[in-house]
Amino acid sequence: MLTSLLVLVVGCVVAACIVVNQPKFGDAPRGDRLAAIENSPHYADGAFKNLIDTPKFTQEVSTLSILWNDLRHPPLRRVPEQALPTVKTDLTALDPAQDQVIWLGHSSFFIQLGGKTLLLDPVFSTSAAPLSSFNKAFAGTSLYTAADMPPIDILLISHDHWDHLDYPTITALKNKVGQVVCPLGVGAYFEKWGYADNKIYEKDWNQQHAEDSLTIHIVPARHYSGRLLRQNQTLWAGFVLETATKRLFFSGDSGYGPHFAEIGQRFGGFDFAAVDCGQYDPRWANIHMTPEEAVKAVNDLKADTFLPCHIGRFSIARHAWDEPFFRVAAASAGQTFRLATPLIGEPLALSDTTQHFSPRWDTLSMSNQ
């Protein structure tokens, strides 16, 4: 019996080592990257810290207990019962002089701003998890691949979680990307995956990267990082994209906090804000926002247009797949900002504040009842 148990334990350890050593898990930062991390004012006691106290879990739970509970009590309507409507815009045929944002689902965006082409947190895989059988994309939402992308001037990555940093996507894009801008430590993944070091620009919160007429500001978020065993060894962030005429905000993954008001005050408001409003759960209330908190954040940011994100392609929390859409629409009623709800792949022209988007999830949701 003892021998069998020992064989099982050794087998599990060997299997874990094989899994962890796969390229998709990346490498820990070292050398100059590690030195920059250790010099950050946001790094202490061997880990990055949020600006305010942010326990990962807000109830007496663990990752294993959450997984076990969700297996025993599967939530209802986590995925649509039919393929979602989308619009596949030809990204290679766009007018490069037109400032626009195209939501690619979840937290992925294609952006044209100030004559630059940017890609934010692209996930073209049909799964956002270490194993492809988990966290599957909704039917109809995987319409873009790396082959559909034009040359990308700047690739932005907010943090290293699987639904934001996708190994197959990043490796497929390698020959199309001019520069990578990411928070501290995340560059180690790109180095491991074959990107030239002179293409990778790692930044701390409140630092910036300027490229011609475009300035990218790396701003705080309230979240955490880690792809398996290592947690908070790399930084997480949001982005402000600024030109002489436009100012855009992308929250990355974030719980609600005072950083939104501080950013709104610092930059004096935004033409456009894409803000996390999905995958919320009372068990981790600090690290993702409810739709009502997202609306509060948009007001703190003083944004003119609000595009809700971290929804529409993957289900990570227990809420129904379409619940964030309805709740954010209700919470946005009567607000001074414009709520923009384009389909995946539908362009949003930053110069056209009258552009209207039909909430087509409404009809789809009712048909699924």
C-alpha positions, -999 to +999 in steps of 0.1 A: +000+000+000+028+024+010+047+016-022+016+022-044+010+055-026+047+065-032+044+056-069+013+077-072+029+107-055+060+105-076+039+101-107+019+132-098+051+152-092+066+141-125+034+150-143+032+184-127+069+191-136+062+181-173+031+204-174+048+234-157+078+231-180+056+236-211+064+269-229+029+283-224+037+287-186+065+310-194+096+317-172+100+337-140+116+371-145+153+372-140+183+395-146+174+430-155+137+422-154+139+409-119+160+439-108+134+463-122+107+444-103+126+445-070+131+483-075+094+489-079+076+508-051+047+484-056+068+453-049+074+442-013+080+409+005+085+390-027+053+400-044+035+429-061+009+447-040-023+466-049-026+502-039-051+492-012-056+460+007-070+434-018-075+399-005-080+376-035-110+359-019-136+377+001-151+346+016-136+316+034-129+297+002-099+285-018-094+279-055-099+241-050-131+246-029-145+269-056-138+244-083-153+216-063-184+236-054-189+246-090-186+210-102-211+198-076-235+227-082-231+238-118-245+273-125-273+278-150-270+296-184-233+302-183-231+299-220-255+309-248-276+282-263-268+294-299-240+311-317-237+348-309-241+374-337-209+390-348-195+412-375-162+402-391-147+435-402-117+433-426-091+448-404-066+450-433-089+473-453-095+500-427-086+536-433-054+540-411-062+576-406-095+569-388-093+566-350-115+536-341-118+507-316-130+472-325-139+449-296-128+413-304-147+398-274-139+395-237-110+420-231-094+419-266-094+450-287-081+461-321-073+499-320-064+525-345-052+557-329-029+585-339-019+567-370-008+536-350-023+501-350-026+485-316-038+451-303-048+447-267-049+414-248-057+393-280-070+358-274-077+340-307-078+305-292-111+288-286-101+282-249-086+305-222-072+280-198-041+258-193-061+229-208-081+234-240-112+216-226-118+243-200-131+279-203-143+274-239-152+304-260-189+309-268-201+296-302-197+321-329-171+344-311-139+329-325-140+347-358-105+362-358-070+347-361-035+361-363-038+357-400-066+383-401-044+409-384-026+437-403+009+446-391+006+456-354+027+486-343+022+480-306+009+449-288-004+457-253-008+431-226-025+440-193-014+410-172-005+373-175-038+355-169-048+329-195-078+350-208-054+380-215-021+364-224-026+336-249+004+316-259-008+303-293-020+338-302+012+356-291+035+331-309+014+333-341+016+372-340+054+373-335+063+384-371+035+410-372+043+429-340+066+459-339+067+466-302+053+450-270+043+472-241+034+454-208+037+457-170+068+447-152+078+410-155+054+402-183+082+407-208+097+374-196+069+355-213+077+372-246+114+366-242+107+329-236+084+328-266+110+341-290+104+379-292+135+401-296+144+419-264+146+452-282+109+449-290+098+445-254+090+475-232+081+468-195+067+495-174+056+502-138+024+519-128+024+556-137+052+552-163+047+558-200+059+548-234+058+574-262+058+565-299+055+595-323+022+612-316+009+585-293+017+582-255+008+550-237+004+554-199+005+523-177-019+529-149-029+510-117-055+482-116-068+463-086-062+426-094-035+400-092-013+379-115+000+343-120-005+314-144+000+285-121+021+283-089+037+317-091+014+345-079+020+383-080+055+379-095+045+401-125+025+433-124-011+439-137-022+472-152-046+493-172-037+516-201-043+552-211-038+559-248-033+596-255-029+617-286-033+654-291-070+649-298-081+617-281-078+600-247-088+564-242-088+542-211-087+504-208-091+491-173-076+456-177-090+433-150-098+453-119-119+455-089-134+489-079-111+512-060-100+548-056-076+545-085-104+553-110-111+587-095-074+594-092-069+585-129-099+606-139-085+635-120-050+631-134-060+630-170-091+652-168-115+627-183-117+604-213-133+603-247-137+565-244-134+539-216-135+501-218-141+489-183-143+454-167-179+446-158-181+408-160-169+376-142-178+391-108-186+369-079-191+376-041-163+351-034-138+374-052-155+408-050-122+427-047-107+418-081-136+422-106-164+447-107-201+442-109-218+462-137-230+488-111-194+492-099-182+496-135-207+524-140-194+541-109-158+537-122-168+552-155-182+583-137-150+585-116-130+584-149-152+612-164-156+592-196-178+603-225-183+568-239-183+535-220-178+501-236-183+472-211-158+444-214-146+412-198-178+397-211-193+381-243-168+353-250-158+333-219-176+324-187-154+324-156-179+333-129-212+317-120-235+345-133-255+339-165-235+348-196-259+377-205-265+391-170-238+417-172-253+432-204-287+437-188-273+450-155-249+474-171-277+487-194-300+493-164-272+510-143-262+532-173-298+546-178-299+583-171-261+586-169-242+614-187-220+590-206-229+570-238-232+533-233-217+515-264-225+479-269-211+469-303-211+433-315-177+415-316-160+428-347-182+459-351-161+491-355-167+521-331-156+553-347-141+576-320-150+607-340-187+598-342-204+602-308-238+597-324-230+561-335-257+537-322-254+500-314-284+477-311-284+455-279-288+423-299-281+401-269-316+411-258-334+392-285-309+363-283-313+360-245-351+360-247-350+332-273-329+312-249-353+315-220 
